[in-house]
């Protein structure tokens, strides 16, 4: 790819667009402008950010796309008259060093320096525990990508509905399902369970800290012609330290949470702490699905006894913190040595939505 400064565009001003611009600035190769449908700033690295709307652009120039996972991006650029469109994966291959910047952009697993994104000894402990070739190959690819990011080691997401991988032996294989969905959000995963196993769902319990999401869940149940009490919803926070609570400030664009200790806070915004192990024991779940933005490991520590004694199926996230990749599976192996088959699947772009499935060998 032959480019000249001022002779191309970058499309997308989010995390990878910014990482790419920082690298291009370093090699003195900057675009004419950054194009974005809803820019949050006017310029970046000295390059103007222009709204990709009704303006006229130099459509004979190349456009480097930095967006994945959204339909219609290429088509919208073509509709403006551009003919030389460089897709994101080709940008990876042309500028692999930009991925190093992305890996330290501060988002979720990318919040740590590259030097702490892989624990070699822990990864070596975990490597033999994966139950199938897909998991082993993906795990190796993730470790390589974190150590030395490249286009070759970027894993494309699986093409199935999240949390329902078709080739995981015994997953959710119970005569009756009793699901504890921690981080139920608006019930999107519940809808997947109901579509597949509706007649076998004996009980479904959801944990959610945002009132707005609970309202969306109720609306979803209504649209499915199900009563509100089909799901027992608990507004609690698991994985918190002792004497802590969570203050939730809900916002349509970005809700924020803050852990507080022994403080008097407006009860409308305060979510009390709960022990995940006690909650699992109370509802007697045989499936735990959990996605709670980084508190996952601490919550699982609370559930040691229940997991060890009952061996529920686990569907867990491994992308919130760098160390979750190895710490969470090794924690489960410590709780129930040799009792689970471990599976790893990539269900989203940017190595987000990396999902871990622990299926009891007894199934």
N, C-alpha and C positions, 0 to 999 in steps of 0.2 A: 504494500500500500504506500503510494507516494503522495505525501501531503506537504503543503507549504503553509507557514504561518499566515493567518488571515484568509486562507483559501479553502476553508471547510467550516461546517457547523458541528456542534455537539447537541444532541437532542436528549433532554432530561437533566435536571439540576438537582437530583436527589443524591443519595449516598454514593452510588457508583459514578455518577456524573461528576461529583466533586472530587472523588478519588482520582478519576482520570485527569481532570483539570490540574490537580496538583502535580501529577507526573508530567503532563505536557508542559507545564510552566518550567519544570526542572530541566527539560530538554529543549527549551526555547522553541516550542511548537504549539502556538495557541490558536484557537479557532477565531473566526470572525465574530461569532456570537454563540451563546448558549440558548437554545430554544426550549421553552417549557410552557405547558398549558396553564399552570397556576404557580408562577414563580413566587418564592418567599423572600427574595432579595433582588437588588437591581444589578449586581455584578458579582463575579467570583474570580479570584486570581487576576483581577483587572480586566476581565472579559465581560461585556454587557450581557445581561440575561433579558431576552426578549420574549414577550408573550406570543405563543404559537397560536395566533388567531387569524385575524383578517389582514395582517400586514403583508407587504410584498417582500419576498426574499429572493436572493440570487440562487434560483433553482438549478443552475448548472453546477453548483458546488456540491461536493460530497457531504453527507450527513452521517455522523457517527452516533448510533443509537445506544443509549445506556440503560434501557428499561427492559425488564423481563417479567413475564407473568401477567401481562395485560393484553387482552385481545384488541386487534384493530390498530395497533401503533403504526406498523408499516403502511397500512392502507391509508391512514390519515395523512402521513407524510407524502405518500404518492399523490394523494388528492390535491396537494398544494403544488404539484408539478415537479417535485424532485424525482430524479431518475437514478442517481448514484447513492444508494442507501446501504450503509455498512451495518449489518446486524450486530447485536451485542456480543454474541459468541465470537464473531470475527474480530471485534474490537479487543476482546480478551486475548486472542491469538496474536494480534498485531502489537499490543502493548501489555504484555503479561506483568510487567513491573507495576502497572496501575493496580493490580489485584492485591499487591502487598499493602498499598495505601488503604484499600477497601477493608482488608482484614484487621486494620487497626482504627476503624472509623468510629468506634465507641458504641456500636449497636449490638446488644445481646451478646452472643459469643464473641463478637468482634470488639469487645470492650477492653481486652487485655493486650499487652504487647505480644508480638509473635513468639517471643521466647517462652511465654507461659501458656500458649495455646495447645501445647502437646506435652503430656507427661509420659515420657518414653517408657519408663518401667511399668506404670499403671496400664498403658495401652498394650504392652506386651502381656500383662496378666489377663487382660480382657480378650485379646485376639482369639484364643482357642475356644472361647465360650459361645461364639456365634453358631447358630444351628443350621444355617444354609449358606450356599455359595454367594447368594445375593448380598447377604449381610456382611460376610467376610470381605467381599470385594468393595462394598460401599465403605466399610470402616477403614480399610486400607487407603481408599481414595480420599476420604476426609482427612486422615492423618497426613497424607502427602500434600494435600491442598493447603492445609494450615502451615505445614513446614516450608513448602516452596510452591506457592500458588501458581497454577497454570490453567490454560483452557482445557487441556487434556484431563485434568483431575477435577473439573467442575462437573458435578452430578446434576443432570436434569431431573426434575421431579417425576415421580411415578404418575401414571395416567389412570388414576382411580380416585374415588371419593376418599378424602382423608379419614383415617382411622379404620378403614375397611380393606386392608390389603388382601388380595385374593389368594396368595400363595403362602400363607402362614398357617401351618398345620395346627388344627384344633382351636384356632382363635374363636372365642365366644361360643364354644361348642358345649353348651349346657342345655338340659331339657327345659329349664326355666332360668331366665336372666334376672339378676338383681344387680342393677348398675348404680354405682356412685360416680357421678359426673362432677368433678371438682373443677370449677371454671366452666360452668355450663353455657355461659354467654347467652345467646338468644335461642338456644335449643337446636342449633344446626346439627350437632352430632346426634342428639336425641332423634331428630327426624330420620337420620340414617339408620339408627338402630330400629326405629319403629317400622321403617319401610322393609327392612330385612327380617326382623324377628318380632314383629308386633304381637303375634299370638303367644309368644314365649316370654314376653316381658312380664315378670311377676311384680317387680317393683323398680321404680326409677327415682333416684334421689339426686337433686342438683344442688350444688353449692355455688353461690354467686354473690359478689360484693356490691355490684352496681344495680341500683334500683331501676335505672332505665333499661338495663338488659333483662331484668325480671319482667318488666312490662312487655318487652318484645317477645319474651318466652310465652307469656300468657296469650299474646296475640297469635303466636304461631300455633299454640294448642287449639285456640278457637278456630283458626283456619283449617286445622286438621280434624275438626269436629270432635275434639277431645275435651273433657272437663278440665278445669284448672288444677284440680287436685290429682290428676293423673300423675303429675310429678310433684313430689314433696320437695319444696325449695327451702333451703336454709341459708340465711344471710349471715355467714360467719367467715372468719379468716383462719385458715390452718397454716401451720409452719411458722408461727410467730414465737418469739421468746416469751418466757414467763412474765406475767404482769404487763403484757403489751396489748395494744389494740391498734386498729388501722383506721386512719382518717381518710375518707374517700371523697374527693372533690370531683364531681362528675361534670364533664364538659363534652359537648357533642363532637368536638374534634379530637380532644386528648384529655381523658380523665387522669388525675394524679392521685397517688396514694402516699401516705406518710405513716411510719410506725411511731407510736407514742407510748410512753410509759407513765402509768399512774397519774395521768393528767385529766383535768376536767375539760371535756370537749363537747361541743354541740352534738347531742346524741343522734340527731338526724344524719350526721356525716360520719359517725363512729360505728365501726363494725367490730364486734367483740371477737376475741380469739377463741378457737376451738381446737381440740386435740384430734388429729386425723385418725389415730388409732382408736380412740373412744368412739368417734363417729362411725368408723367402719364396723366396729363391734356392735354398735346400736342398730345399724341398718342391715348387718349381716350380708354385705355385698359379696358377690363372687366375681365382679368385674369392677376395677377401678380405672377410670379414665381421668387424667389430671393434666392441667395446663394452667399454671398460676404464676407466670411471669417471674421466675427466679426463686420462688420460695419452695419449689418442688422438693429439693433434697431435704431441707429441714422438716418439711411435712412428712416425708417418708420415714425419717428417723422416728417420728412420733408413732408410726404404724408398725414398728418392728415386730412386736408380739403378734399382732393380727396376721401380718403377712407370713411370718414363720409358722404359725399354727394352722392357718386356713388356706394358704397358697392361692389367693385370688388371681385371676388374669389381670395383667397390668398393661395399660396403654399410656405411656409417659413421654414427655418432651425432653430432648437432650440438647437444646440449642439456646437456652436462656443465659447460661454462664459457660465460659470456656470449659471448665472442669466437669460440667454435667455429662459430657460425652463419655467419660470413663467412671466418674464417681457414682453416678446413679446405678448403672448396671452392676458394678462391683459391690455396691451397698446391698442390692437385692440378692446377689450371690452369697454375701455374708449372712443375710437373714435366713436364707433357705438353700444351703449348699447342695448343688446337684439336683435340685427339685424343679428347676425351670429350663425350658428351651428359650434362648434369646434370639430375637430377630431385630434387625435395623432396617428402616426404610426412609427414603428421602421424599417428602411429600410437599415440598415448596421450593421456590428459588432461593438463591443466595445462601444456601445451607441453613436456611431457617426451616421450621417445620420438620426437623429431623426427629423421627419417632422411634421409640423403643417399645417393643412388645415382649413381655415375659409371659409365656404360656406354660401352665403346669404340665409336667411330663405325664401326670396321671390322666390327662384328658385323652 
